[in-house]
């Protein structure tokens, strides 16, 4: 046997093995993953051996670090788990960090903070750096600094033919990996820029959606976004919390409508003052905070659970149509629990960059995330997104949870054609499932 395809030196698990279930588990619990074998990688050489082994046998391959972004169930083939590849190195002079495939954003935030630096991470510290960045990476300071993908200096990737490659700006593969939706290789590490941020002004201003009209909050929020500087990043959210003992008493059974803010300027109090005029607040956490506390702005759930969702990048926000979405997804709608989030885009996100991140001209991103059965979720999501169809540019690749094999709307025709050509070049046997 060719030593480059020999897996005998690696931990390999098959259905029924004691460690199999733990290896295939991830943050997303709504989909069953039942690969024929799981290879636990501890370094790049392990990934090379796994991909070459799969290529020699025609096995489809997937990679998983944290399992946050699974698009659907997986049957058969090979799963390469990279969570143990957790090496990280900060270069404070160059303002960069090198991470291996299994590193999570919370680790990078902690490593960069002593140097007065911050990464362009998202709202949840448990999300993996690589998967997030490959899908673009819409972070909490996105309007100030752009997508995380825009700051990548280089990537190390094992392509479908088992070749290890180091790619940099100017390479077709670099362009395609960043925002291209996968199917090109297993990224084993990357180098990405950090920004000189020690503190920020941010937090959440929350309202009781049964006391303050959610549509009125949305109208006020949309009008407010037209007045703020490009460096201020914000989002609107509406969450109908169930009345469950597991939730904090202050949230049980409440319909919480909130505006979340992150800003590096020194006039945050002045800029957010109009939001406090919307109505009586349920809670107000707006403050100056160390960047290491930035995850508290959104306070995303930190436990694995099932979720299904999709997104629409919008030219403009039709407030009347969006208000109807709130009605259809609110606590009195009778369907599954649905979280509505509307991100204000623009600013640095609209700047061109040498990657495949789509729809940079969008002004808002609508995200709907449901909890419950997948069929019930789609029955709610599809009609809701249809309300915004006249203003929709497309879907965001990083926010298609449970969309299955749907690829419509992810890219414009020219980008989709270019990506398909590059997949044929670097993965001619179509081993790397998208």
Secondary structure, DSSP 8 states (H G I E B T S, - for coil): --GGG--TTSEEE-TTSTTHHHHH--SB-SS-EE-SEEEE-SSHHHHHHHHHHHHHHT--EEEESS-TT--S-EESSEEEE-TT---EEEETTTTEEEEETT-BHHHHHHHHHTTT-B----S-TTSBHHHHHHT----TTHHHH--GGGGEEEEEEEETTS-EEEEETT-HHHHHHTTS-S-SEEEEEEEEE-B--SEEEEEEEEEETTTTTHHHHHHHHHHHHTTS-TTEEEEEEEEE----TTS-TTTTT-EEEEEEEEE-SS-HHHHHGGGGGSS--SEE--EEEEGGGGGGGT----S-B--EEEEEEESS--HHHHHHHHHHHSTTS-SSEEEEEEEE--GGGGS--SS----TT-SEEEEEEEES-HHHHHHHHHHHHHHTGGGEEE--GGG-BT-TT--TTSS-HHHHHHHHHHHHHH-TT--B--
